[in-house]
């Protein structure tokens, strides 16, 4: 009986397990103890709530301090914003209810309201003493996309009137909302002209409106304009917190209300310009430069402070404008308009440079004695193009270009020898999986199903599809030798690790631009200077103008060619203050995403319209991959998905700055094709154009194969013999010897080869952007293209391939 009792063991249930035995008595070696304690941190102090043991009086005092800090922070933000009116942009999507009619309803909401209308500049002012608030209404022409975006960049509130008699928006209105979404919505108020009075019909109408607004509106709250109280809407607007954009936080800006042109008596080519309006944003440095939308960068002679022409109380309005004070620019401290480096061809001395600037030298053809072997191996002798201008590269197949710029590189006679690493494929798209995926992705697209009226567009579709199926693959020409055709290309042992000198064989355009040696530090100093300008303005610094005041800018030396644009009232005239060095030309790199509703091919180096921060310009960008490393592969067409980089010659712009990219469909129509942000201004970004020479295995004997159709003569095989070969299936090999005189060659690979495989060879050359920057958009009124494009891509999300801004921030 006792034996049965000892053998009986209690078995716990499924949800209750016995605790583990204490193992302190077991002997453990030092290695076992260190392995168990690896990564553990000893407890220094107990973790407990910081204010757990506070008494009632201390808790009450702490909550009052927190509340006082929040109130002080809000009052400090309001003080920095100044006492200028609230800028409101009104957009009406209802054809029967114009934006001007909405302004009239707001003007009649209060009997004591003070109204001022500037019909010339399409601006209306409203002062409501009951709320102690002033409002400025902008009514842009929604058919002009540039005019609408100009008003949105300086607006605090956006008011949208939605139609209630339709369930679908007009295609032009939906395109407009897409552009505003890409630009970024300020705090938005959604209005309707009137809602039904009955309960059921009112609820059904509201649900239909919410469904209509869902793709664009963040806030689904709807305000009834006529059935409700317009005065209540104004009160909601006055109490809404301003969420300013980065452009509004870091730069001063002014919306022109009065413009006066002062011409000199000597009939010179320039005139002085007086621009009056409310100064908003950051304080303005009178010694700095300003950018006038559609014109360019200019200097200020002085800034004059005047009486507010639209006061809150009518009794305080002066009969005539009085000058309160004036701040004049110091010629010794004033920033000069040296956007480019003017090179003296007769002066061979190296000019002095600032600590944050670097001037590129013009590349020389001949090197002195004692040149390193690396430089001598890639030296261009008699084939160097002295003009240095890059010929337009044919994106058709890139078979016949070759009077390229002086940046292009020598052949592979003394090139890197062959042992290409596996990373070469993954970095530049040479992986077999990526090739197969690219080929199968486009097989379902039939060009006959796409309505294309232009034969040129249809040809671009074919070329883009061919580039996706066989990326960068090129056949050696039969009429000329491959060593002459690809003499400016070189082979790389590893795309990621092989060296490439960023100062090697630069074009002459690089002698005109500036390079910031430490871009992160210079950006940090510029942004800190913008933030410190508030403190300088508080200390009554004579060179800073505080925001919120009504001022007049005296702009000097404005060319006469801008007179018609300045006098025109079709588009707003907006003046922005620039940060230090933002007027100087450099290479601007932007990270972009293709917009999902745009599915047409965009060729590399095609002319596009860019809106970068406060600037609007046209340029021909060079597309490249956005990857890690020091070298980046050029894209022949704009990628259909994912992030990519566009590089242009443009003035320096410090991030964060939004970027919108438009394509000009017709002389007066634009189409949004991409959006993104500014990456940096780095001229040392190395963009490499890849060419794949392809051949076919003629005879295969395990690891040895006879390859044909890659070259057509014996000399070309000997020339490219040091460059390594690879296949779609991941085999690596090299050229052993040429066979005969007609292009056959014997190759050896690391693994057995298949007859169905293709043999490839990668060659690279560096490409540079073209100097096509043009900021003169004066007199151009662009409307939105109403073409109905099919969405072929996935729904675009800002979270996909999102750029981390912490990579630009220095460690504190």
Secondary structure, 3 states (H helix, E strand, C coil): CHHHHHHCCCCCCCCCCCCCCCCCCCCCCHHHHHHHCCCCCCCCCCCCCCCCCCCHHHHHHHHHHHHHHHHHHHHHHHHHHCCCCEEEEEEECCCCCCHHHHHHHHHCCCCCCEEEEECCCCEEEEEECCCCEEEEEECCCCCCHHHHHHHHHCCCEEEEEECCCCCCCCHHHHHHHHHHHHHCCCEEEEEECCCCCCHHHHHHHHHHHHHHHCCCCCCCCEEECCCCCHHHHHHHHHHCCCCCCHHHHHCCEEECCEEEEECCCCCCCEEEEEEEEEEECCCEECCCEEEECCCEEEEEEEEEEECCCCCCCHHHCCCCCCEEEEEECCCCCCCCCCCCCCCCCCCCCCCCCCCCCEECCCCCCCCCCCCCHHHHHCCCCCCCCCCCCCCCCCCCCCCCCCCCCCCCCCCCCCCCCCCCCCHHHHHHCCCHHHHHHHHHHCCCCCHHHCCCCCHHHHHHHHHHHHHHHCCCEECCCCCCCHHHHCCCCECCCCCCCCCCCCCCCCCHHHHCCEECCCHHHHHHHHHHHHHHHHHHHHCCCCCEECCCCEEEEEEEEEEHHHHHHHHCCCCCCEEEECCCCCCCEEEEEEEEEECCCCCCCCECCCEEEEEECCEEEEEECEEEECCCCCEEEECCECCCCCEEEEEEEEECCCCCCEEEEEEEEECCEEEEEEEEEEEECCCCCEEEEEEEEEEEEEEEECCEEEEECCCCCHHHHHHCCCCCEEECCCCEEEEEEEECCCCEEEEEECCCCCCCCEEEEEEEEEECCCCCCECCCCCCCCEECCCCCCCCCCCCCCCCCCCCHHHCCCCC
